[in-house]
Amino acid sequence: MRRALDALYDGAAWLAALSMVGLLAMVLLTILSRQLGFHVPGTDAYAGYLMAAAGFLALAHTLKKGEHIRVTLLLGRLQGGARRAMELWALAAAAALAGLFAWYSARLVWQSRLFNDISTGNDATPLWIPQLAMAAGTLVLFVAFVDELVQAATGRRATEDQSARHE
């Protein structure tokens, strides 16, 4: 199970990286087209879609690598059972919020598809397509928070190492 979850987080990170490469391509295409006097419709919109995809798809991998910014002002002052309880509460709250975010992101994709919602730009992209990246990224983030919660509850989470590394 651990290998499958790590592969999921790494796969989302690779998709985020590919989105960044696509974003670079859109920016370069826009610059090149202006210099050479032609116009490629939709490049601004696609750059925005790819930027959002890169951000959302990288969330879970960033969490699992301990790179999210954590405010440890209160947690750093707690010890023993109180610290463990606060850590579990924070992870449970984060998992709940990520779950809601994933639910509503997926719902937005479904509604955009149902209503044939398209972008207002001249590219007329069906909006459910770029919204898929947000829904996938938030779903993987939810899985990552549940994973962290389970690890913390079973005593397999390295909270001391991550806290010390970011202070």
N, C-alpha and C positions, 0 to 999 in steps of 0.2 A: 504494500500500500504506500509506503514511504517513497519508493521509487516512482510510482505512478503520479503521486502528488507533486514531487519535485519536477517530473517531466512536464506536468501541466503548467507549473509556474515558469519553467524555462521556455516552454513553447509560447506562452503568452509574451514573455520578454523578447523572444525572437521575432514575433509578429510586431511588437512595438518597435523593434529596431528596423524591421522592414518598412514600417510606416514612416520612420524618420528618413530612411533612404528615399521613399516615395515623396515625402515632403521636400527634401532637397531637390529632387528631380523637377517637381512642380515649380519651385522658386527659380531654379536654373532655366527652365523652359520659359518662364515669364520674362526673365532678364534677356534671354536670347531672342525671344520674339519681339521685344521692344527694340532691341538693337538692330534687328534685321527687318523691322517694319511690317511684321505680320501679327495677327492676334489668334491666340488659341483660347476659345471660350471655356470657361469653367475652371481655369487653373487656380484662381483665388479660392473658390469654393472647395476644390479638391485638396488644396493645401490645408485649409481649415479642417476638413474631415480627417485628413491624415494626422494632423497635429493632435486632434482629440483622440484618435485611435491610439497614437503613441502614448499619450498620457494615461488613458484608462487601462490599456493592456499591460503597462509596466507596473501598475499599483501592487499587485500581489507579489511579484518578484522582489520589488523594493521592500515590502514588508518582511518577507521571509529572509532577506539578507540583512535585516536590522538597520536599514537605511532611512526609515521614516523618522521624522523628527518627533521625539517624545519629550513631553514636559514632565520631568521627574522631580519637581520641587516638592510635592507632597509625598510621592512614593519613596524618595530618597531619605525622608525622615522616619519612615516606618520600618519596623523590624518584625521578623518572625511571622506569626499568624496574621497580624494586621496587614503586613505588606503583601502576603499571599492572597488574602481576601480582597484587597484593593486591586491587585493585579488581575485576579479572576473576574472581578466586577467590571474593570475597564475592558477586558477582552470580551466579556459577554455583551457589554453595551456596544462595543465596536462591531461585533458579529451581528447583533440585531440591526444596527444602523446600516451595515453593509448589505444585509439581507433585504432590508426595505429598499435600499438604493437599487439592488439587483432586480427586485420584483418590479419596481416602477420603471426601470430602464427597459426590461423585457416587455412590459405592458405598453410602453411608448412605441417600441418596434412593432408590436402586434397591431396597435391602433393606426400607426402610420401606414402599415401594409393594408389594413382593412379599409381605410378611407382613401387609399391611393394618394397620399400626401407627397407632393414633390417640392423640390427647392424652388425658390422664387427667382433664381438666377436663370440665365439663358441656357444653362446646361440641363435644367429640368430633371435632375436626378431624383429618383424615388428615395425619400428620406429614410426609409427603413434600412436601406443598404448601409449608409455610413453609421446609422444608429446601432447596428449590430455590434460594432466594435465596443461601444460604450456598454451595451448589455453584457457582452462576453467578458469584458474587463471587470465589471462590477460583480459578476457571478464568480469569477475566479478569485476576486478579492474576498468575497464572502466565504468561499471555501478555505482560503488562507487564514482568515480570522477564526473560523471554526477549528481548523487544524491547530492554530496557536492555542486556542482555548483548551482543546483536548490535551495538548502537550503540557500546558501549565497545570491542568487539573490532575494529570497523572505524574507530575514531577519530572517530566522529560524536557522542559523548556529551560534554556540557559538565560535567565533574566539578568543575572549578575554581570555576565560577560557583555551583553548588549548595553546595559545601563552604563557600565564603566567605559565602554568604547565611545559613547556619545556625550559624555559630560565634559 
